[in-house]
């Protein structure tokens, strides 16, 4: 089993990750980054999309604060970063359903701007759609 954390580097997402670390109890933590693709992006070529996903995955890993990295190491928590493209609420729920996820932990709101993961009501939509327990962290 794993705990899924919707992660965009924002303060609420960092708090969600901290909550997941406290609750992990041997479970793997999956940090999920959802990239909203412009309509033409996928049509532009799968290789370009795959390269961008790899870059975004590396960015997510670098966005994890040093405090949290230290805590992940000290608490000996297994974690991995996953990146998907699509509508955030839909992709978060789909990923959780397709993987062995016990709960979803999500910040109440996300980062502003182009690189944001959580768009205002994403947390609310995840709560409504998910058959899996969702914890919303402020």
C-alpha positions as CSV (number, residue, x, y, z in Angstrom):
1,X,0.0,0.0,0.0
2,X,1.0,3.6,-0.6
3,X,0.0,7.1,0.4
4,X,-0.5,9.4,-2.6
5,X,0.4,13.1,-2.1
6,X,-0.7,15.6,-4.8
7,X,2.5,17.6,-4.9
8,X,3.3,21.0,-6.6
9,X,5.9,22.4,-4.2
10,X,3.5,24.9,-2.6
11,X,3.3,25.4,1.2
12,X,0.0,23.4,1.5
13,X,1.5,20.6,-0.6
14,X,4.6,20.5,1.7
15,X,2.3,20.3,4.7
16,X,0.4,17.5,3.0
17,X,3.7,15.7,2.5
18,X,4.6,16.2,6.2
19,X,1.3,14.7,7.2
20,X,1.9,11.7,4.9
21,X,5.3,11.2,6.5
22,X,3.7,11.1,9.9
23,X,1.1,8.6,8.8
24,X,3.3,6.4,6.6
25,X,3.9,3.5,9.0
26,X,5.9,1.5,6.5
27,X,3.8,2.6,3.5
28,X,5.5,4.1,0.5
29,X,4.8,7.8,-0.3
30,X,4.0,8.7,-3.9
31,X,4.4,12.3,-4.8
32,X,2.2,12.9,-7.8
33,X,2.7,15.9,-10.1
34,X,0.0,16.6,-12.5
35,X,0.9,18.7,-15.5
36,X,-2.0,20.3,-17.3
37,X,-1.2,19.9,-21.0
38,X,-2.3,22.5,-23.6
39,X,-4.6,20.9,-26.1
40,X,-1.9,20.8,-28.8
41,X,1.0,19.6,-26.6
42,X,0.3,15.9,-26.8
43,X,-0.2,16.2,-30.6
44,X,3.1,18.0,-30.8
45,X,4.9,14.7,-30.4
46,X,5.1,12.0,-27.8
47,X,8.9,12.3,-27.5
48,X,8.7,15.9,-26.6
49,X,6.0,15.2,-24.0
50,X,8.1,12.4,-22.5
51,X,11.2,14.6,-22.3
52,X,9.2,17.3,-20.6
53,X,7.7,14.9,-18.1
54,X,11.2,13.7,-17.2
55,X,12.2,17.4,-16.6
56,X,9.1,18.0,-14.5
57,X,9.8,14.9,-12.4
58,X,13.3,16.2,-11.7
59,X,11.9,19.7,-10.9
60,X,9.5,18.1,-8.3
61,X,12.3,16.3,-6.7
62,X,14.3,19.5,-6.4
63,X,11.3,21.4,-5.0
64,X,11.1,19.2,-2.0
65,X,12.5,21.4,0.8
66,X,15.8,20.3,2.5
67,X,13.9,19.9,5.8
68,X,11.5,17.4,4.2
69,X,14.4,15.6,2.4
70,X,16.2,15.3,5.7
71,X,13.0,14.0,7.4
72,X,12.4,11.5,4.6
73,X,15.9,10.2,5.1
74,X,15.8,10.2,8.9
75,X,12.4,8.6,9.1
76,X,13.5,6.0,6.6
77,X,10.4,6.6,4.5
78,X,10.3,5.1,1.0
79,X,9.1,7.6,-1.6
80,X,8.9,8.1,-5.3
81,X,7.9,10.9,-7.7
82,X,5.4,10.3,-10.5
83,X,4.3,12.7,-13.2
84,X,1.2,12.5,-15.3
85,X,-0.5,14.8,-17.8
86,X,-4.1,15.8,-17.7
87,X,-6.8,17.4,-15.6
88,X,-5.5,17.4,-12.0
89,X,-8.5,16.1,-10.1
90,X,-9.2,13.4,-12.7
91,X,-5.6,12.3,-12.9
92,X,-5.1,12.2,-9.1
93,X,-8.2,10.0,-8.6
94,X,-7.3,7.7,-11.6
95,X,-3.7,7.3,-10.4
96,X,-5.0,6.4,-6.9
97,X,-7.5,3.8,-8.3
98,X,-4.9,2.3,-10.6
99,X,-2.2,1.9,-7.9
100,X,-2.3,0.3,-4.5
101,X,-3.1,3.6,-2.7
102,X,-4.6,3.6,0.8
103,X,-5.3,7.3,1.0
104,X,-4.8,10.6,-0.9
105,X,-3.3,13.6,0.9
106,X,-3.8,16.9,-0.8
107,X,-3.2,20.6,0.1
108,X,-6.3,22.8,0.4
109,X,-4.9,24.9,-2.4
110,X,-1.9,25.0,-4.6
111,X,0.8,27.2,-6.1
112,X,-0.4,30.1,-8.3
113,X,0.9,30.4,-11.9
114,X,1.6,28.2,-14.9
115,X,3.2,25.4,-12.9
116,X,0.5,25.0,-10.3
117,X,-0.9,21.5,-9.7
118,X,-4.0,22.3,-7.7
119,X,-6.4,24.7,-9.3
120,X,-8.7,26.2,-6.7
121,X,-11.4,23.5,-6.5
122,X,-9.2,20.5,-7.3
123,X,-9.1,19.4,-3.7
124,X,-12.9,19.6,-3.6
125,X,-13.2,17.6,-6.9
126,X,-10.9,14.9,-5.6
127,X,-12.9,14.6,-2.4
128,X,-16.1,14.2,-4.5
129,X,-14.7,11.8,-7.0
130,X,-12.5,9.5,-5.0
131,X,-13.6,6.2,-3.6
132,X,-10.4,6.3,-1.6
133,X,-10.0,8.2,1.7
134,X,-8.9,11.8,1.0
135,X,-7.2,14.0,3.6
136,X,-7.2,17.7,2.9
137,X,-4.4,19.6,4.6
138,X,-4.4,23.4,5.3
